[in-house]
Amino acid sequence: MYQRFLAATHHNGQSLLLFLSKTFHREILAGVIPRLAQAGFTLAQPYIIRRAVILLATPEAPNSRNRGIALVAAFAIVYVGLAISTAQAQHKSCRLVAMFRGGLVSIIFDKAISLSATSQNEASAMTAMGIEIERIAAGLQCFHDTWGSFVEVTLGLWLLYYQLWAADAVPILISVVCITMGLVLSVALCRKQTYWILAIKTRLRVTTEMLGTMKGIKLSGLATVFFTRLTELRTKEIISSRAYRSFQILATALERIDSLDCSKS
């Protein structure tokens, strides 16, 4: 894969994202249908619940039994379909993450073993194969949910407007505020994550250099000095991660507020 990546970047000018997207396009498209089915079954729940409430509120009629049986069958189809489509969508997302992770690890490993013995990029390669790939995998886990949620919100707001008319402005306003604040937080979140990863790279670089000269460090009696230095670097790394995790908590809280508002609506 590394050779194909080099050929694509040198001759066609493709970026890493474009190269991986073309390589795993089947895995990307495989999750579209399950996610659309999940969105459809999710949006069908309020409709069948509304039909059940109407059935219970109306006086008994000759066809009430048949309508009740049809509603029970509809509930079974919707919830079984929701379970199956959700499982399939999550399976396709996990498969996509595994394929991307395997491709990235393969490219980084092939690049790392081609470096000279005196290269100083060991720490960068370790960080890329550790923290950065996990960050990419965490983002890819929500890839289908990103566009799927947009479809759900758009259709949900349209259906809500069809039922409530002007009263639909309140949940729309809350959703817009939460989305806007989420976008602002995402910019700060990326910046804090960059600082955290840089702190990790620094600690790994010093650790790698120390392990390579461990014998000289012990003979010179500098083990305590290096231990103190590594402890300081680890402390700085933890402090850098606190800001990132604090913004992540705020982003999750906004997401929960938006979902609770939509569910109450």
Secondary structure, DSSP 8 states (H G I E B T S, - for coil): -HHHHHHHHHHS---HHHHHHHHTHHHHHHTHHHHHHHHHHHHHHHHHHHHHHHHHHS---TTHHHHHHHHHHHHHHHHHHHHHHHHHHHHHHHHHHHHHHHHHHHHHHHHHHTS-TT-S-HHHHHHIIIIIHHHHHHHHHTHHHHHHHHHHHHHHHHHHHHHHGGGGHHHHHHHHHHHHHHHHHHHHHHHHHHHHHHHHHHHHHHHHHHHHTHHHHHHHT-HHHHHHHHHHHHHHHHHHHHHHHHHHHHHHHHHHHHHHHHHH-
